[in-house]
Amino acid sequence: MKKPLPLIFAGSLLRHGTHGAERFRLSDHLLLDLFHMPIVEPYAISEPFSTAGKVNLNSRLAGFPWIRRTTALRAVLHGSRVTAVPAEDVEIYKDNASLKPIAKNYRYLISRDETIKGLEQVFDEYTTKGHDFGFYKSASDLCERYLYPEGTTNAGIIKFEAGEQAIKNFWKANTLTGDNLRERPCNDLLPRLTTKSNSFTIHIRAPARLPSSARGGSVPIQLFQNIGAKRASSAM
């Protein structure tokens, strides 16, 4: 019997052939779509299957490509970190003999500008590949995208480019990173993301106008000229 391959949720590992599961057509991360993690704050009890509090991964509106809704997505990315352990640190990483703390920091902030550039290239596939492409069908599709580290790394400053060769070279230089560390940012981000928004906030601005009478000929005409009060509210 052949040894079964482990589940791998960071699909970006498969994109440059560092795992034996790349021969499969369906990604393992699609199993995550069978589970729903509600956002329990600020509510004591969440409504079943409500997406309230989640950020839609499809930041570009279909039919309105000039509208970019990335503010909330940037806030979600800011709280996570990318961990990368370079291969040359094999002698010191997890070295229990010296009992000395490692001076290096293997955790990087996520570069939101470069990561969002990589996320948005999916939307361009609508015109090149057809109507079944160009959008995220599941929040777990994030697992197939690269999260770009911010600042200077052991492979230099990583910028988004067509083909994403720079980030591929970055991970080839950090092969000591375990799959669990590669998948950790996705584990943090997935409960906060969705592609099936069913809860929306409606913002209301309602002015109250005072009537005044004006006479046109012999018929009084009611005109609402003066604003007596304004009210701004929102409802979900």
Secondary structure, DSSP 8 states (H G I E B T S, - for coil): ----------THHHHTT-SGGGG-SS-GGGGGGG------SS-SS--TT--TT-EES--EETTEEEEE--HHHHHHHHT-EEE---GGGTTTTT--SS--------EEEB-HHHHHHHHHTTTTHHHHH-TT-SS-SSGGGGGGS---B-SEETTEE----TT-HHHHHHHHTTTTS-HHHHHHHHHHHGGGEES------EEEEEEEEEEEEEEETTEEEEEEEEEEEEEEEEE-
